[in-house]
Amino acid sequence: MSTGVIGASGYAGGELLRLLLGHPEFEVSYISAGTNAGEQITSIHPSLTPYTGQSFQSTNVQAANACNLLFIALPHGESAKL
């Protein structure tokens, strides 16, 4: 199942990425972190080595809509702005 995480650079987002790695049904296809867009995922979450070489994407409604399942791990009140 195509899965995305918005707010992936924070603690909760990083934990979601870690949990999704071990799940056979989910394929993480969209990893967003607004202010950290373009930065390597492992520069913020060094333990997530399976994501080596991948960067956080900017928050994009079209990319998010392409996912079958979307987790939003943003600070309180931020998701309402989407």
C-alpha positions in Angstrom: 0.0 0.0 0.0 1.4 3.4 -1.0 2.0 5.3 2.2 3.2 8.8 3.0 4.4 10.7 6.1 4.0 14.5 6.4 6.1 15.9 9.2 8.7 13.1 9.0 11.6 15.1 10.4 10.1 15.2 13.9 10.3 12.5 16.5 6.8 11.0 15.8 7.5 11.1 12.1 10.8 9.4 12.5 9.1 6.7 14.6 6.5 6.2 11.9 9.2 5.7 9.3 10.9 3.2 11.5 7.7 1.2 12.1 6.7 1.3 8.4 10.1 -0.2 7.4 9.3 -3.4 9.1 5.7 -3.7 7.8 5.3 -6.0 4.8 2.1 -4.3 3.5 3.3 -0.6 3.4 5.6 1.0 0.8 6.7 4.5 1.9 6.5 6.6 -1.3 6.2 10.1 0.1 8.3 11.5 3.0 7.6 15.2 3.7 9.2 17.7 6.0 8.4 21.3 5.2 11.3 23.2 6.7 13.7 20.3 6.1 12.8 19.7 2.5 15.8 18.7 0.5 17.8 17.5 3.5 18.9 13.9 3.7 16.6 11.8 5.9 19.6 10.1 7.7 21.0 13.5 8.6 18.1 13.9 11.0 17.3 10.3 11.7 20.8 8.5 11.5 19.4 5.2 12.5 17.1 5.0 9.5 19.8 3.7 7.2 17.4 2.0 4.7 16.5 5.6 3.7 20.2 6.5 2.9 20.3 8.7 -0.2 16.7 9.8 0.1 15.8 13.4 1.0 12.7 14.9 2.6 10.3 16.3 0.1 8.4 19.6 0.4 4.8 19.3 1.4 2.8 18.8 -1.8 -1.0 18.1 -1.9 -0.8 16.2 -5.2 2.0 13.9 -3.9 0.0 13.4 -0.7 -3.2 12.6 -2.6 -1.3 9.9 -4.6 -0.9 7.9 -1.4 -3.4 5.2 -0.3 -2.6 6.0 3.3 -1.2 9.2 4.8 0.1 9.9 8.3 0.3 13.5 9.4 2.9 13.9 12.2 2.8 17.7 12.5 2.8 19.9 15.6 -0.6 20.8 17.2 -2.6 23.0 14.9 -0.3 22.7 11.9 -2.3 20.0 10.0 -5.3 22.4 9.9 -3.3 24.6 7.5 -3.1 21.8 5.0 
